[in-house]
Amino acid sequence: ATANEIAFPAPLSAPEKLQRAAAFWVRVLPVIGSYLSLYGGLQARERLLGECLDEEACEILWEDEHSKGAVVVSKAINDFKGFYVKVGQIIASRQDLFPRQYTEALSGLTDLLDPMDVELVKAVVTQELLKEGETFDDVFASFDVE
């Protein structure tokens, strides 16, 4: 099959892109809100009551918050795919920046996703990267479909 014979997915319209982004953030913003709530609660406790939880108790609260948030964010990314998967892959690879719960929950994004149809991959490469007159087989000596 040639690039002209492959049915490329139609690009999203501007309203569809906006709707997709809004739907993603509707699911993820509560996670951010939950973090802010925990932080605010701990700050209020310290300022108003003059009490501060010990380091171990705080660590337990934050670990629980990370665990809950990682589940929600991972599910949203898996459901929305595309750009969000790429962001999730970056998060998964940066154990130095993100909590362990997030990097672990998102680690499967690098190799557990359903692959894109090989013919579509070849068609995209042909259409977007090859010069006129070049064929996929001219440019690539081999192409592992696994």
N, CA and C atoms as a LAMMPS dump frame, in Angstrom:
ITEM: TIMESTEP
0
ITEM: NUMBER OF ATOMS
438
ITEM: BOX BOUNDS ff ff ff
-5.0000000000000000e+02 5.0000000000000000e+02
-5.0000000000000000e+02 5.0000000000000000e+02
-5.0000000000000000e+02 5.0000000000000000e+02
ITEM: ATOMS id mol type element x y z
1 1 1 N 0.847 -1.186 0
2 1 2 C 0 0 0
3 1 3 C 0.884 1.238 0
4 2 1 N 0.466 2.237 -0.727
5 2 2 C 1.223 3.482 -0.787
6 2 3 C 0.624 4.488 0.174
7 3 1 N 1.369 5.573 0.37
8 3 2 C 0.89 6.624 1.276
9 3 3 C -0.445 7.173 0.812
10 4 1 N -0.665 7.195 -0.497
11 4 2 C -1.93 7.72 -1.025
12 4 3 C -3.095 6.77 -0.784
13 5 1 N -2.805 5.479 -0.584
14 5 2 C -3.862 4.488 -0.394
15 5 3 C -4.241 4.296 1.072
16 6 1 N -3.407 4.744 1.979
17 6 2 C -3.656 4.582 3.411
18 6 3 C -4.58 5.691 3.891
19 7 1 N -5.568 5.313 4.684
20 7 2 C -6.503 6.303 5.233
21 7 3 C -5.886 6.913 6.495
22 8 1 N -5.432 8.147 6.373
23 8 2 C -4.887 8.856 7.526
24 8 3 C -6.039 9.309 8.408
25 9 1 N -5.881 9.233 9.724
26 9 2 C -6.937 9.76 10.598
27 9 3 C -7.12 11.256 10.331
28 10 1 N -8.364 11.686 10.321
29 10 2 C -8.646 13.104 10.086
30 10 3 C -8.128 13.923 11.263
31 11 1 N -7.499 15.068 10.981
32 11 2 C -7.048 15.914 12.092
33 11 3 C -8.239 16.482 12.849
34 12 1 N -8.04 16.719 14.126
35 12 2 C -9.11 17.298 14.94
36 12 3 C -9.288 18.769 14.583
37 13 1 N -10.527 19.21 14.612
38 13 2 C -10.81 20.632 14.407
39 13 3 C -10.435 21.382 15.688
40 14 1 N -10.367 22.707 15.606
41 14 2 C -10.038 23.511 16.791
42 14 3 C -11.022 23.258 17.936
43 15 1 N -12.341 23.235 17.669
44 15 2 C -13.266 22.942 18.778
45 15 3 C -13.07 21.533 19.357
46 16 1 N -12.746 20.568 18.499
47 16 2 C -12.506 19.204 18.991
48 16 3 C -11.25 19.148 19.862
49 17 1 N -10.209 19.876 19.456
50 17 2 C -8.985 19.931 20.258
51 17 3 C -9.264 20.557 21.622
52 18 1 N -10.029 21.629 21.611
53 18 2 C -10.373 22.314 22.856
54 18 3 C -11.204 21.405 23.762
55 19 1 N -12.166 20.713 23.173
56 19 2 C -13.019 19.803 23.939
57 19 3 C -12.184 18.66 24.537
58 20 1 N -11.259 18.145 23.755
59 20 2 C -10.393 17.055 24.214
60 20 3 C -9.517 17.525 25.383
61 21 1 N -8.909 18.697 25.242
62 21 2 C -8.065 19.237 26.314
63 21 3 C -8.892 19.491 27.57
64 22 1 N -10.081 20.053 27.393
65 22 2 C -10.948 20.337 28.548
66 22 3 C -11.333 19.04 29.256
67 23 1 N -11.663 18.007 28.48
68 23 2 C -12.046 16.724 29.077
69 23 3 C -10.88 16.121 29.87
70 24 1 N -9.672 16.268 29.349
71 24 2 C -8.496 15.773 30.074
72 24 3 C -8.332 16.518 31.395
73 25 1 N -8.389 17.842 31.341
74 25 2 C -8.154 18.636 32.545
75 25 3 C -9.274 18.499 33.566
76 26 1 N -10.483 18.213 33.111
77 26 2 C -11.577 17.957 34.061
78 26 3 C -11.221 16.756 34.936
79 27 1 N -10.512 15.812 34.376
80 27 2 C -10.12 14.629 35.14
81 27 3 C -8.869 14.854 35.984
82 28 1 N -7.95 15.698 35.513
83 28 2 C -6.659 15.848 36.181
84 28 3 C -6.63 16.997 37.195
85 29 1 N -7.375 18.052 36.957
86 29 2 C -7.357 19.187 37.892
87 29 3 C -7.748 18.816 39.324
88 30 1 N -8.688 17.888 39.541
89 30 2 C -8.968 17.502 40.931
90 30 3 C -7.744 16.937 41.665
91 31 1 N -6.83 16.33 40.932
92 31 2 C -5.597 15.832 41.551
93 31 3 C -4.785 17.015 42.07
94 32 1 N -4.653 18.036 41.239
95 32 2 C -3.922 19.237 41.653
96 32 3 C -4.629 19.891 42.838
97 33 1 N -5.954 19.952 42.763
98 33 2 C -6.732 20.515 43.868
99 33 3 C -6.531 19.749 45.16
100 34 1 N -6.424 18.449 45.059
101 34 2 C -6.215 17.626 46.243
102 34 3 C -4.846 17.902 46.874
103 35 1 N -3.834 18.075 46.036
104 35 2 C -2.509 18.444 46.55
105 35 3 C -2.57 19.79 47.264
106 36 1 N -3.221 20.761 46.634
107 36 2 C -3.33 22.094 47.237
108 36 3 C -4.089 22.042 48.555
109 37 1 N -5.122 21.204 48.6
110 37 2 C -5.903 21.057 49.821
111 37 3 C -5.051 20.466 50.95
112 38 1 N -4.296 19.443 50.639
113 38 2 C -3.425 18.84 51.654
114 38 3 C -2.388 19.854 52.132
115 39 1 N -1.759 20.53 51.199
116 39 2 C -0.752 21.53 51.564
117 39 3 C -1.371 22.627 52.429
118 40 1 N -2.526 23.136 52.001
119 40 2 C -3.209 24.187 52.761
120 40 3 C -3.613 23.717 54.146
121 41 1 N -4.088 22.495 54.237
122 41 2 C -4.476 21.939 55.534
123 41 3 C -3.299 21.823 56.483
124 42 1 N -2.171 21.386 55.959
125 42 2 C -0.976 21.275 56.802
126 42 3 C -0.475 22.652 57.236
127 43 1 N -0.532 23.608 56.316
128 43 2 C -0.113 24.979 56.652
129 43 3 C -1.042 25.59 57.699
130 44 1 N -2.345 25.403 57.523
131 44 2 C -3.326 25.954 58.47
132 44 3 C -3.144 25.337 59.849
133 45 1 N -2.92 24.05 59.88
134 45 2 C -2.71 23.363 61.16
135 45 3 C -1.515 23.967 61.9
136 46 1 N -0.461 24.217 61.147
137 46 2 C 0.747 24.77 61.764
138 46 3 C 0.529 26.213 62.224
139 47 1 N -0.107 27.022 61.387
140 47 2 C -0.28 28.444 61.72
141 47 3 C -1.363 28.686 62.765
142 48 1 N -2.485 28.01 62.623
143 48 2 C -3.613 28.265 63.517
144 48 3 C -3.512 27.519 64.838
145 49 1 N -3.054 26.291 64.763
146 49 2 C -3.001 25.473 65.968
147 49 3 C -1.604 25.399 66.578
148 50 1 N -0.636 25.893 65.816
149 50 2 C 0.736 25.819 66.304
150 50 3 C 1.269 24.404 66.341
151 51 1 N 0.584 23.505 65.631
152 51 2 C 1.006 22.1 65.606
153 51 3 C 1.554 21.76 64.232
154 52 1 N 2.55 20.97 64.24
155 52 2 C 3.105 20.482 62.981
156 52 3 C 3.238 18.969 63.103
157 53 1 N 2.805 18.269 62.089
158 53 2 C 2.968 16.819 62.106
159 53 3 C 4.453 16.495 62.024
160 54 1 N 4.826 15.381 62.612
161 54 2 C 6.227 14.998 62.485
162 54 3 C 6.506 14.581 61.04
163 55 1 N 7.77 14.497 60.713
164 55 2 C 8.177 14.236 59.332
165 55 3 C 7.597 12.927 58.804
166 56 1 N 7.56 11.912 59.636
167 56 2 C 7.039 10.61 59.208
168 56 3 C 5.547 10.684 58.892
169 57 1 N 4.778 11.38 59.718
170 57 2 C 3.34 11.519 59.48
171 57 3 C 3.082 12.305 58.196
172 58 1 N 3.854 13.357 57.98
173 58 2 C 3.717 14.136 56.738
174 58 3 C 4.068 13.275 55.527
175 59 1 N 5.121 12.501 55.649
176 59 2 C 5.547 11.633 54.55
177 59 3 C 4.443 10.645 54.182
178 60 1 N 3.773 10.093 55.167
179 60 2 C 2.67 9.158 54.915
180 60 3 C 1.545 9.856 54.161
181 61 1 N 1.202 11.065 54.577
182 61 2 C 0.144 11.818 53.885
183 61 3 C 0.511 12.094 52.433
184 62 1 N 1.745 12.547 52.192
185 62 2 C 2.168 12.859 50.827
186 62 3 C 2.269 11.594 49.976
187 63 1 N 2.754 10.508 50.548
188 63 2 C 2.84 9.245 49.804
189 63 3 C 1.45 8.786 49.365
190 64 1 N 0.481 8.907 50.266
191 64 2 C -0.899 8.545 49.939
192 64 3 C -1.441 9.449 48.828
193 65 1 N -1.148 10.728 48.931
194 65 2 C -1.597 11.688 47.911
195 65 3 C -0.994 11.347 46.549
196 66 1 N 0.284 11.02 46.529
197 66 2 C 0.946 10.632 45.28
198 66 3 C 0.322 9.361 44.702
199 67 1 N 0.027 8.403 45.557
200 67 2 C -0.564 7.142 45.084
201 67 3 C -1.921 7.374 44.442
202 68 1 N -2.764 8.164 45.098
203 68 2 C -4.093 8.46 44.539
204 68 3 C -3.972 9.249 43.238
205 69 1 N -3.123 10.253 43.235
206 69 2 C -2.962 11.086 42.044
207 69 3 C -2.41 10.314 40.867
208 70 1 N -1.457 9.437 41.119
209 70 2 C -0.841 8.665 40.039
210 70 3 C -1.857 7.774 39.337
211 71 1 N -2.777 7.202 40.087
212 71 2 C -3.816 6.354 39.49
213 71 3 C -4.693 7.175 38.548
214 72 1 N -5.127 8.33 39
215 72 2 C -6.014 9.185 38.195
216 72 3 C -5.303 9.677 36.94
217 73 1 N -4.093 10.186 37.105
218 73 2 C -3.347 10.733 35.969
219 73 3 C -3.012 9.631 34.964
220 74 1 N -2.591 8.482 35.446
221 74 2 C -2.263 7.368 34.559
222 74 3 C -3.481 6.931 33.749
223 75 1 N -4.617 6.814 34.399
224 75 2 C -5.849 6.412 33.693
225 75 3 C -6.219 7.453 32.641
226 76 1 N -6.147 8.721 32.983
227 76 2 C -6.487 9.779 32.022
228 76 3 C -5.552 9.732 30.82
229 77 1 N -4.266 9.588 31.062
230 77 2 C -3.296 9.543 29.962
231 77 3 C -3.556 8.337 29.073
232 78 1 N -3.805 7.189 29.671
233 78 2 C -4.097 5.989 28.877
234 78 3 C -5.372 6.142 28.065
235 79 1 N -6.358 6.82 28.61
236 79 2 C -7.622 7.012 27.895
237 79 3 C -7.5 8.005 26.747
238 80 1 N -6.697 9.051 26.93
239 80 2 C -6.618 10.113 25.927
240 80 3 C -5.545 9.884 24.872
241 81 1 N -4.568 9.064 25.169
242 81 2 C -3.504 8.68 24.234
243 81 3 C -2.794 9.893 23.618
244 82 1 N -2.212 9.714 22.433
245 82 2 C -1.582 10.795 21.684
246 82 3 C -0.569 11.606 22.473
247 83 1 N -0.731 12.915 22.409
248 83 2 C 0.15 13.869 23.085
249 83 3 C 0.302 13.532 24.566
250 84 1 N -0.785 13.135 25.196
251 84 2 C -0.757 12.865 26.631
252 84 3 C 0.144 11.673 26.952
253 85 1 N 0.171 10.684 26.067
254 85 2 C 1.066 9.54 26.263
255 85 3 C 2.519 10.001 26.197
256 86 1 N 2.812 10.878 25.261
257 86 2 C 4.19 11.378 25.151
258 86 3 C 4.595 12.099 26.442
259 87 1 N 3.721 12.917 26.986
260 87 2 C 4.007 13.598 28.256
261 87 3 C 4.186 12.557 29.369
262 88 1 N 3.326 11.545 29.388
263 88 2 C 3.44 10.485 30.39
264 88 3 C 4.752 9.73 30.282
265 89 1 N 5.222 9.506 29.056
266 89 2 C 6.51 8.839 28.863
267 89 3 C 7.652 9.682 29.428
268 90 1 N 7.56 10.98 29.242
269 90 2 C 8.59 11.874 29.793
270 90 3 C 8.567 11.817 31.32
271 91 1 N 7.367 11.88 31.891
272 91 2 C 7.247 11.797 33.355
273 91 3 C 7.824 10.471 33.852
274 92 1 N 7.489 9.379 33.176
275 92 2 C 7.957 8.051 33.591
276 92 3 C 9.478 7.952 33.57
277 93 1 N 10.104 8.68 32.68
278 93 2 C 11.563 8.588 32.552
279 93 3 C 12.318 9.521 33.495
280 94 1 N 11.595 10.351 34.23
281 94 2 C 12.26 11.352 35.079
282 94 3 C 12.023 11.078 36.564
283 95 1 N 12.612 9.981 37.042
284 95 2 C 12.504 9.638 38.455
285 95 3 C 13.144 10.7 39.341
286 96 1 N 14.008 11.511 38.761
287 96 2 C 14.658 12.565 39.539
288 96 3 C 13.741 13.766 39.77
289 97 1 N 12.647 13.866 39.012
290 97 2 C 11.75 15.018 39.126
291 97 3 C 10.374 14.7 39.692
292 98 1 N 9.908 13.473 39.488
293 98 2 C 8.534 13.138 39.839
294 98 3 C 8.485 12.058 40.915
295 99 1 N 7.417 12.07 41.709
296 99 2 C 7.279 11.036 42.745
297 99 3 C 7.28 9.629 42.145
298 100 1 N 7.825 8.707 42.899
299 100 2 C 7.93 7.306 42.486
300 100 3 C 6.594 6.747 41.996
301 101 1 N 5.499 7.103 42.672
302 101 2 C 4.194 6.565 42.301
303 101 3 C 3.832 6.926 40.857
304 102 1 N 4.175 8.127 40.445
305 102 2 C 3.872 8.562 39.077
306 102 3 C 4.77 7.864 38.065
307 103 1 N 6.058 7.804 38.357
308 103 2 C 6.961 7.172 37.392
309 103 3 C 6.647 5.684 37.244
310 104 1 N 6.259 5.044 38.334
311 104 2 C 5.89 3.628 38.253
312 104 3 C 4.572 3.438 37.514
313 105 1 N 3.577 4.265 37.822
314 105 2 C 2.262 4.127 37.181
315 105 3 C 2.336 4.389 35.684
316 106 1 N 3.259 5.237 35.27
317 106 2 C 3.356 5.607 33.858
318 106 3 C 4.437 4.837 33.112
319 107 1 N 5.177 3.992 33.797
320 107 2 C 6.29 3.282 33.156
321 107 3 C 5.836 2.376 32.019
322 108 1 N 4.632 1.865 32.076
323 108 2 C 4.131 1 31.016
324 108 3 C 3.872 1.721 29.708
325 109 1 N 3.875 3.03 29.722
326 109 2 C 3.609 3.787 28.497
327 109 3 C 4.711 3.635 27.463
328 110 1 N 5.858 3.147 27.882
329 110 2 C 6.951 3.029 26.927
330 110 3 C 6.888 1.748 26.106
331 111 1 N 6.242 0.71 26.636
332 111 2 C 6.248 -0.538 25.871
333 111 3 C 4.959 -1.351 25.928
334 112 1 N 3.968 -0.911 26.654
335 112 2 C 2.749 -1.706 26.785
336 112 3 C 1.579 -1.189 25.951
337 113 1 N 1.805 -0.169 25.143
338 113 2 C 0.722 0.376 24.332
339 113 3 C 0.529 -0.444 23.072
340 114 1 N -0.68 -0.42 22.55
341 114 2 C -0.929 -1.065 21.271
342 114 3 C -0.139 -0.328 20.203
343 115 1 N 0.544 -1.068 19.339
344 115 2 C 1.341 -0.393 18.311
345 115 3 C 0.455 0.226 17.228
346 116 1 N 1.002 1.234 16.578
347 116 2 C 0.325 1.835 15.437
348 116 3 C 0.449 0.856 14.271
349 117 1 N -0.548 0.802 13.423
350 117 2 C -0.533 -0.063 12.251
351 117 3 C 0.733 0.208 11.43
352 118 1 N 1.457 -0.851 11.079
353 118 2 C 2.728 -0.722 10.365
354 118 3 C 2.554 0.017 9.043
355 119 1 N 1.496 -0.282 8.329
356 119 2 C 1.285 0.389 7.041
357 119 3 C 1.06 1.884 7.225
358 120 1 N 0.397 2.27 8.314
359 120 2 C 0.2 3.69 8.59
360 120 3 C 1.533 4.351 8.943
361 121 1 N 2.374 3.671 9.716
362 121 2 C 3.702 4.206 10.045
363 121 3 C 4.496 4.441 8.764
364 122 1 N 4.516 3.449 7.899
365 122 2 C 5.254 3.582 6.641
366 122 3 C 4.692 4.717 5.788
367 123 1 N 3.376 4.837 5.756
368 123 2 C 2.749 5.9 4.962
369 123 3 C 3.1 7.278 5.512
370 124 1 N 3.096 7.424 6.835
371 124 2 C 3.441 8.718 7.444
372 124 3 C 4.895 9.065 7.139
373 125 1 N 5.799 8.101 7.305
374 125 2 C 7.215 8.343 7.006
375 125 3 C 7.381 8.72 5.541
376 126 1 N 6.722 7.991 4.658
377 126 2 C 6.816 8.27 3.226
378 126 3 C 6.318 9.669 2.902
379 127 1 N 5.169 10.01 3.43
380 127 2 C 4.563 11.305 3.117
381 127 3 C 5.327 12.467 3.743
382 128 1 N 5.776 12.298 4.975
383 128 2 C 6.353 13.418 5.719
384 128 3 C 7.867 13.557 5.592
385 129 1 N 8.576 12.47 5.315
386 129 2 C 10.036 12.526 5.387
387 129 3 C 10.777 12.225 4.087
388 130 1 N 10.17 11.475 3.196
389 130 2 C 10.893 11.088 1.989
390 130 3 C 10.78 12.147 0.909
391 131 1 N 11.847 12.242 0.128
392 131 2 C 11.852 13.173 -0.997
393 131 3 C 11.039 12.573 -2.134
394 132 1 N 10.615 13.436 -3.027
395 132 2 C 9.828 12.969 -4.168
396 132 3 C 10.638 11.942 -4.955
397 133 1 N 10.007 10.852 -5.288
398 133 2 C 10.661 9.791 -6.038
399 133 3 C 11.28 8.715 -5.163
400 134 1 N 11.512 9.004 -3.883
401 134 2 C 12.067 7.997 -2.984
402 134 3 C 10.952 7.073 -2.505
403 135 1 N 11.309 5.815 -2.318
404 135 2 C 10.349 4.884 -1.731
405 135 3 C 10.864 4.464 -0.358
406 136 1 N 9.974 3.952 0.427
407 136 2 C 10.322 3.506 1.778
408 136 3 C 11.46 2.491 1.717
409 137 1 N 11.353 1.523 0.807
410 137 2 C 12.358 0.465 0.707
411 137 3 C 13.697 0.979 0.192
412 138 1 N 13.686 2.081 -0.574
413 138 2 C 14.947 2.679 -1.034
414 138 3 C 15.733 3.259 0.135
415 139 1 N 15.034 3.82 1.091
416 139 2 C 15.669 4.548 2.192
417 139 3 C 16.026 3.63 3.358
418 140 1 N 15.192 2.632 3.625
419 140 2 C 15.416 1.731 4.756
420 140 3 C 15.815 0.348 4.252
421 141 1 N 17.018 -0.087 4.616
422 141 2 C 17.482 -1.415 4.217
423 141 3 C 16.63 -2.496 4.862
424 142 1 N 16.192 -2.239 6.092
425 142 2 C 15.301 -3.177 6.778
426 142 3 C 14.388 -2.378 7.697
427 143 1 N 13.265 -2.985 8.037
428 143 2 C 12.294 -2.329 8.917
429 143 3 C 11.639 -3.412 9.75
430 144 1 N 11.961 -3.438 11.033
431 144 2 C 11.439 -4.457 11.94
432 144 3 C 10.043 -4.049 12.392
433 145 1 N 9.046 -4.851 12.074
434 145 2 C 7.663 -4.516 12.412
435 145 3 C 7.301 -4.902 13.84
436 146 1 N 8.194 -5.515 14.559
437 146 2 C 7.926 -5.904 15.947
438 146 3 C 8.133 -4.76 16.863
